[in-house]
């Protein structure tokens, strides 16, 4: 079961449309890629090719 993180300061910002946008800081704290094509994904996931960049 995946643990649920409570957002802390710097984990997200609100877009002009009012959506919560998670930052790279949050994704790194979470520790895995959800493969949803997140804007600030530190894992290099590309939703168009359904792949991650090799490190």
N, C-alpha and C positions, 0 to 999 in steps of 0.2 A: 504494500500500500504506500502511495506517495504521500509525503508529509506536506501539510498546508502551511505556507509561510505567511505571516502577517506582514503586509507592506510597511516599510520604514521610509523615512525621508530620503528622497532621491531614487526610489524604486519605480516611480512613474510620474508622468505629467499628463495634463488634460490637453487633448488636441483642440483645434478651433471648432470642431464639430461636437466637442464635449465627451469624446471617448477617452478612456484611460489607456495610455500608451506606456507599456513597461519598458524600462531602460535596460541597458547592458548589465548594470549593477544587479538588478533583480534577477535576470536570467542566470548570471553567474552564481548568485546565492542559491537559486533553485537547483542548479547542478546538472541539468539535462536539457536536451532540445526536444520541444514538443512537436516539431515538424509542422507548424502552422504558418510558417513564413513571416515570423515576427519582424518588425521593422528594425529592431536593435539586437538581433540574434548574434551572440558572440561565437556561435558554433558553425557559422557559415552555411546554414541551410538555405537552399534555393528551391522555392516551391514550384518554379517552372520546370526544373529538371528533376525534382524530387531526389536531390542529392546534397551532400555536404562537401565543403571544400576540404581537401586533404591538408593536414598540418605538416 
